[in-house]
């Protein structure tokens, strides 16, 4: 989607955004992109919104105002700001709750503070990190320390006082008698290096503060100094179980900007590969849910069949996790001669196996007791917190990008969008199971009819994308995965940002788990399918 | 008594990579021969140790999934005795560092390593753990975990295939098999050694090499005049601190 920005007056910004939601129905905030537009324009943000009924999208560009700040502001180790210019924007976190973490991310990388946001702390980087790394004038440095990070126990709230000066006040994160435990960063049930700072009252969860960035690899910053073909390599390493889809979104946005016409063969193969990847991910998901709830046998079954899926992909791509298969204008290579046969065998083999996972784990009474009413979230909250993917569909939100914004062959094959209305972890698990059947359906319909044609549309040796902004999203394995591209006509992107699948899911832990038991945190975390390198990028 | 070459079933000794460095370690560890009794006991203990290597689950990214695949039905590294993974560093023999280590994660890795009991090992799995891999130009990635902890085995790949991970684990087995356990990795420290406050492994290492990585940060070369002027403070530092505080009060 080529972006046409709406722009608003700074003073009316908060009101206009509220109008967009209330009057025009843009109730789903897809992402907030912080950007350094250069010396003349300064810092700003791009908001991408969607209307969940009509699936219409719009985008808003807002430039931040700047002010020199006096003493006493941000005197907390979150950055030295005395006497410096601070850029600020009104918050939208009271309109769309998902903006809570998104705005903290922008603050972390660009140093834009959001007026009225109650908790302006760094999200990914250490609190003693100097400067804001995504600004264009940031001087590269990669020194690090093995000392522990001293984290503030309060968040800052910025506001403009009567005289028009920027001021801040502290909001305490914890009460005096709160019992706080850290789950992670090295914990087997968080699927990586997520850290959830959990405030407890006895066994009951009072509050969850996610701490991210333990696997923040700064891919977006690295992209800014790479040529377009070079940027491709890093996407597979985000959510390594969704390598194909991530690459798909990235080549998708570049191809859209270049206006490349793909052959049908490419579209067919990409669709099949995406669905194979989805099977791979969902199989691992069902295994991990079983393992996290203590059913190790359930895990072994899923992992056994995952190897068959990997075989199928590996014969063509040569990789098990990191596929490196799509490239700008097509595919790296043609499919393996045995690919069609292998895929058919796989579909035949896998269909009865899915029932087996249900028999051994999904229909088990213990599983039902553990997962039902665990981590509940209503449909309104799901949209408000932008819980996309299977987790949102378990609350009845029809949010599948494959249906709403069809790409490749998804509008030409027959398949159903799986939704359930339980709003809890059990239904999240069941949506994953149902989606595996749908993936098999899609593969089955396409695999016999892969048309002849080129697997690659030849591109220029040096790819230069014309000026403009684009956003392209695909249905990743755990939600919408999108890439925003701002090109200035160079051979490398001016700014590229991903919409990670997991960031909004992590933001939803807090409302889901308040009032629940601590043991349910593990179950919810397992059933919602977060993969941390995807969140941290 | 001579130290036997480590024997792994199904792969002949000549077919292993990097035998030369293994033999070098044997020569260094057992300089001047090996006692028959302790040597035989060593072999027994090391046989047991090498066949039950318990790893800490320390999967930060992609390589962790391949490590999981190793443990599951197709590859099944229970065959070699690696199947027990521990979530607490106190119970683990080795860290499988599977994935990128970022600047925010680095203190946690160091701490986990420090919390483990001796003898302990580190395996660096994948390009990121070895050198930063594809993220070498990132501002937030440690360029190789060797900057933080000593590494025993490197397993290259991005991510390495499960076969490669198992090969790396077996290389570690070979290393364990030749170790001097009694009198080496596991001996009662003398009073002097205990004063140093470092592990046995480190003591052996220090007497053989002068590797800077293994040295803790202790200032040894102090100017002479500094010592003589402040000798009172350095010897009775606690006492003098207290005295100062009293004076202030």
Interface residues (C-beta under 8 A of the other chain):
Chain A: X124 X125 X126 X133 X140 X141 X142 X144 X145 X146 X147 X148 X149 X185 X186 X187 X188 X192 X193 X213 X214 X215 X216 X217 X218 X219 X221 X222 X225 X233 X234 X237 X240 X241 X284 X299 X300 X303 X304 X306 X307 X320 X321 X322 X532 X533
Chain B: X57 X58 X59 X60 X61 X62 X64 X65 X66 X68 X69 X72 X73 X74 X87 X99 X100 X102 X103 X104 X105 X106 X107 X108 X110 X112 X134 X135 X137 X138 X139 X140 X141 X142 X143 X148 X158 X159 X161
